[in-house]
Amino acid sequence: MLKNVRVVLVNTSHPGNIGGAARAMKNMGLTQLVLVDPERFPDPDAVSRASGADDVLTGARIVATLEEAIADCSLVLGTSARDRRIPWPVLDPRESADKVLDQLAQLPDAQVALVFGREDSGLTTDELQRCQYHVHIPSMPDFSSLNLAAAVQVLAYELRMQSLQREGAPTKMHKVETTAVFNEIPATAGELEQFYQHLEQVLVEIGFHDPQKPRQLMPRLRRLYGRVHLNRMEMNILRGILTETQKAVGVKAAGERRT
């Protein structure tokens, strides 16, 4: 559904912000970029800041007015950090994502616009009145102004998250290491027992554990590690630490004997 969502940047002064916005869009699956009377575009700074989102920049449409940019849109949301004299429906970014996706679910062929204003002054009152809803990002009141690309990123992120949830797709990815299959194999009872024996041996060698006065230390450690459900990779790391500890203790003891 996100292919029908366009990002409209009004009178952008720095081309780097256009490139940053294009990158933010591509990160989150948005492809339609419309530029209303940009001061400098095309420009190498835009390409540099896009960091590979060149297709979004190449496909960007340049128009003279906001009216032209949103003429075929059935839903227009304008971002605003300032209070306006005329009350207007205001949404936060999460609510705006819901509003956009609800519209596209009802009208799959509809076009939706997310409108962003100038870096220094945002959208004018007249421009905001062309939007059905205003979107306010709840930043800190004493430092509320966001970089243009950052504002695009916030709204694009919320759209992607809501879109994934509605599709039943995962919203987080489990970190996969190179040996992921091996990592996920749980340590066996036998491997755990070898670890506990190794652990007790090292604790005795470093003087932390006295088998004559155990103080329930090993049962407590068994319970601690049992709660973690160690896998084989984690087990190997712990065994490696124990082995290196024994080496260090041995080196220290040898040095003391020489002196």
N, C-alpha and C positions, 0 to 999 in steps of 0.2 A: 504493500500500500504506500510505502514511503516514496515511490517514484512519482507520486502526484503531489508531493510537498515541495514547494520552492522556497528558497531563502532569498529574500529581497534586501539588498544593501543600498541605502539611500545616500547619495552624495558623499561616498567614502573619500577621505582626503589622502590617505596613505595606501599605496598599492600593497604594501606588506600585509596590511590587515585583510585585504581581499584574499591574498594567498593563504593566510592563517585561517580564514573562514572556510575556504575551499578544503583545506586539510581536515578541519573539524567536521565538515559535512561528509567527506569521503570516509572518515573513521567510522561514522555512524550510519552510513548507507544512504545518504541524501545526495542527489546528483544535479538537481535543478538550481542554478544560480542566476539571478537576475540583478543587474547593476543599474541603478537609476543615476544617471549623470555623474559617473565617477570622475574625480579630478585627474587621475592618471591611471590609464589602463588601455591597452596592455602595457606591462612594465616588467623588467627583469626581477624587481623586488617581489612582485606577486608570485612569480614562478619559483623563486628561491624559498619563500615562506610556505609555499604549497607543499614542498617536500614530497613530490611524487603524485600529488593530486592534479596533475596537469590536465587530465581529461575533463575535470570539473571546470577548470579555467577556460579550456578551449571551447567547451560547450556553453560558456556564460553568454547570456543575452544582455545587450546594452540598450537601454531605453531612455527617453528624455524625462519622463514624469512617472510618479508613483501610480497615477491613474492608469497609465499604459501597462505598468508592471502587474497590476492586479485585476485588470479588466475582465478576465475570464475566470476569476476565482470566486467560489461560492462561500469561502470562509477566509477571513483575513485577521490575523493576530499581530498586533504591533507591540514591540517591547518598549517599556517606559520606566525610567527610574525616578520620575518626578510626579508629584501630585498635580492634578489638573482641577481647574475650577468647575468644570462640568463633570458630574459623576458619570463613570463609565464602568461596565462590567470588567472586573480585574481578576486575573487568574495567576496562580503561581506556575512555574514550569511544569510540574507534574499534572496539574489540572489542565493546562493547555494541551499536553500530550493526549490526555483522555478526550478532550474536545475535538482535536484533530482526527483521532482514530475513530471516534464515534461517527463523525461526519463522513469519513471515507468508507466506513462499514455500511452506512445507509446509502451512500452515493459513490460507488466504486470509481466512476469516471470523473468525479469532481476534482477540482484543483484547489489547493490550499496554499496560502502564503504566510510565511513568517517574516515580518518586516522589522528591520533593524535600522536605526538612525545614524546620524553623524557621530564621529568619535567625540567631538567636544560638546555637542548640544543635543544629541539624540534626534527624535522626531518632533516636528512642530505640532502645535495643537491642531492645526488644520489637517495635517497628515494623520494624526492619531484618530481624528474623527472619521477617517475613511476605513477604520478597522472596527470590526464588530466587538473585539475583545482586546484589552490591554494585558500584557504579560509583565509581571513584576518579579524579578529575581530577588529573593529576600537576603540581600547582602547586608553587611554591617552598616548601620545608619551613618556612622561617622566616616565611612570610606566605602561608599556604595557604588561608585562608578567602576564598571568592568571593562576590560579591553574588549573590543568588538568581537574578535575571534573567540574569546572566552565565553562571551554571552551566547554566541552561536553554538558553541560546544555544549553548554548547559542544556539548551532547548533540544538540540539534536540528540544528546544522550538520553534525556527523558523520553523522547519519542521512540528511540530504539529499544529502551528497556520495556516500555509499555507494549510495543509491537511484538517483541519476543515473548512476553508473558501471554499475550492474547493468542499467539500461535502455539503456545505450549512448548516453546523452545527453551533450552537452558539459558539462564542469564549469567552463569558463571562457568568458567572452564577449569577443570581440575588440572593442576600443574603436572605436566608429564615430564619426567626425567628420562635420560637416555635409556636407562635400564628399567623402565617403568614396570614391566611385567614381573621382573624379579623383585622389585621394591615392594610390590603389593602382596607378595606371598607372606602370610603370617609365620612368625617363628614357631617352631614345633615345641612341644613340651620338653623333649630331649635337649633341644638347643637352649631353651630357657634354663634348664637345670645346669648345663655346662657353664652358662653365663653366671649363674648365681654362685657356683663353686669358684669360678675364676674371680668374681667380685669379692667373695669372702677372703680368698687367698691374698689378694692385693690389699684389702683393708687391714689384714693382719700384718703384712709386710711394711706398711707405712705407719703402723702403730695406732690406727684409728679403731681397730676392733680387737678385743681380747676374748678369745673363745672361752676362757675361764669365767669371764664376767660378761656374758653376751648382751644383757640389757634388752633382749628382744629385738636387737638391731636387724638381723637377717630376716625374721618374719615381717618386720615393718617395711624393709626394702623390697621384699617379694610382693607385698601388697601394693606398694607404690608402683613398681614396674608392671605389675599385673593389670593395673587400671589403664595403662597406656596402650596395651595390645600391640606390642612391638612387632614390626615386620623384619624380614631378614636383613634388609639394608641397614636399618637402625641397629639391629643386633650386631652386625659387623662393625659398625662405627664404635659402639660401646666396647666391644671386645678389643678393638684396635687401641682405644684410649687406655684400657687396662694394661695391655701389653706394653705400650710406650711408658706408662707409669712405672711398670716393673723395671724397664731398662734404665729409666732415670734414677730410680732408687738404687739399682745395682751400681751405676756409675758413681753416684754419690758415696756409697759405702766403700767402693774401691779406693776412691780418693782419700777418704778418711783413714783407711788402713795404711796408705802410703805415708801420710803425714804423722 
